[in-house]
């Protein structure tokens, strides 16, 4: 009799231990299913490319049937591509270098001709600027934007105020 009581108590003890474990497994499966459903919803619930293209076509057709809309797009300036720059960074801890290919968007062809004549001076200023940077300066997006703005300011000092519309990095590698 005592052995039967002991066996029943042990069986009840293992059943009590199995219930919380089973509960955790069920909750885990439910959480995983909810996460999967949420990911599916966020990834695939947006409009497809075809739907977007159809909407654009409909808008264009509506625009053509009504009064034409005058679009004021800024004119693209004259592009002035320069040879790549490869310079060492001013990093006292380690040797790093940057390779950058820069394209300047200039106001007109006259400014481009002036840039051709003053190219050694422009390259010199850009090399001095790039070589004064550290790895921390150029590794972040904010650093690259700040560097682009500084290049634009230096080239504008050489070519004249409002001569440079924009500066583009066609290539920017830091190693």
C-alpha positions in Angstrom: 0.0 0.0 0.0 2.7 2.4 0.9 4.5 1.6 -2.3 1.4 2.4 -4.4 1.0 5.7 -2.6 4.6 6.6 -3.2 4.3 5.7 -7.0 1.1 7.8 -7.3 2.9 10.8 -5.6 5.9 10.5 -8.0 3.6 10.2 -11.0 1.7 13.3 -9.9 5.1 15.2 -9.3 6.3 14.4 -12.8 2.9 15.5 -14.3 3.2 18.8 -12.4 6.7 19.3 -13.8 5.6 18.5 -17.3 2.7 21.0 -17.3 4.8 24.1 -16.9 7.3 22.8 -19.5 4.4 22.1 -21.9 3.0 25.5 -21.2 6.3 27.2 -22.1 6.6 25.3 -25.3 3.1 26.2 -26.4 3.7 29.9 -25.6 7.0 29.8 -27.5 5.3 28.3 -30.6 2.5 30.9 -30.4 5.1 33.8 -30.1 7.1 32.4 -33.1 3.9 32.2 -35.2 2.9 35.7 -34.3 6.4 37.0 -35.2 6.3 35.2 -38.5 2.9 36.5 -39.3 4.0 40.1 -38.4 7.1 39.7 -40.6 5.0 38.4 -43.5 2.6 41.3 -43.1 5.3 44.0 -43.1 7.2 42.5 -46.0 4.4 41.5 -48.3 1.5 43.8 -47.5 2.7 46.8 -49.5 1.6 47.4 -53.1 3.4 45.5 -55.8 5.5 47.1 -58.4 2.8 46.5 -61.0 0.2 48.3 -58.9 2.5 51.3 -58.4 3.2 51.4 -62.1 -0.5 51.3 -62.9 -1.2 54.2 -60.4 1.6 56.3 -62.0 0.2 55.6 -65.5 -3.3 56.6 -64.3 -2.0 59.8 -62.8 -0.2 60.7 -66.0 -3.3 60.0 -68.1 -5.4 62.2 -65.8 -2.7 64.9 -66.0 -2.7 64.7 -69.8 -6.5 65.0 -70.0 -6.7 68.0 -67.7 -4.5 71.1 -67.9 -0.9 70.3 -68.3 1.1 70.7 -65.2 4.2 72.8 -65.5 7.1 70.9 -63.9 9.9 73.0 -62.5 12.8 70.7 -62.4 16.1 72.2 -61.6 18.5 72.1 -64.6 21.3 69.7 -64.4 24.7 71.4 -64.5 27.8 70.5 -66.4 29.5 67.4 -64.9 33.2 67.6 -64.3 34.8 64.3 -63.4 38.2 64.1 -61.8 40.7 61.3 -61.6 40.5 59.2 -58.3 42.2 60.5 -55.2 44.2 58.1 -53.1 45.5 59.6 -49.8 46.6 58.5 -46.4 44.3 59.5 -43.5 45.7 61.5 -40.6 45.1 58.7 -38.2 47.9 58.4 -35.5 46.7 55.0 -34.3 46.9 53.1 -37.6 47.6 53.5 -41.3 44.4 54.0 -43.2 43.8 55.4 -46.6 40.8 56.7 -48.7 40.2 56.3 -52.4 37.6 58.8 -53.7 36.4 59.6 -57.1 34.8 63.0 -57.2 32.5 64.6 -59.8 31.7 68.3 -59.6 28.4 69.6 -60.9 29.2 73.1 -62.3 26.9 75.9 -63.4 27.9 76.1 -67.1 30.6 75.3 -69.7 32.5 78.5 -68.9 33.1 77.4 -65.3 34.1 73.9 -66.6 36.8 75.6 -68.8 38.0 77.5 -65.8 38.0 74.3 -63.7 40.2 72.6 -66.4 42.7 75.4 -66.2 42.7 75.4 -62.4 42.6 71.6 -62.0 46.0 71.3 -60.2 44.9 73.9 -57.6 41.5 72.1 -57.1 43.2 68.7 -56.7 45.7 70.1 -54.3 43.0 71.6 -52.0 41.0 68.3 -52.1 44.1 66.2 -51.4 45.0 68.5 -48.4 41.5 68.2 -47.1 41.2 64.4 -47.5 44.6 63.8 -45.9 43.7 65.9 -42.9 40.8 63.6 -42.1 40.8 60.7 -39.6 39.1 57.4 -40.0 36.4 58.5 -37.5 35.8 61.6 -39.6 35.0 59.8 -42.9 33.6 56.5 -41.8 30.1 57.8 -40.9 27.5 59.2 -43.2 27.5 62.5 -41.4 31.3 62.7 -41.9 31.0 62.1 -45.6 28.3 64.8 -45.9 30.5 67.2 -44.0 33.5 66.3 -46.2 31.4 66.8 -49.3 30.3 70.3 -48.1 33.8 71.2 -47.3 35.0 70.2 -50.8 32.2 72.2 -52.3 33.2 75.3 -50.2 36.9 74.9 -51.2 36.2 74.5 -54.9 33.8 77.4 -54.8 36.6 79.6 -53.4 38.7 78.7 -56.3 36.1 78.8 -59.1 34.0 81.6 -57.7 30.8 82.0 -55.7 27.9 79.9 -57.0 30.1 78.1 -59.6 29.6 74.7 -58.0 26.1 73.3 -57.8 27.0 70.0 -56.1 29.7 67.5 -55.3 29.2 63.8 -55.9 31.3 60.9 -54.7 31.3 58.4 -57.5 33.5 56.1 -55.4 34.5 56.3 -51.8 36.6 53.5 -50.2 38.2 53.6 -46.8 40.7 51.0 -45.8 
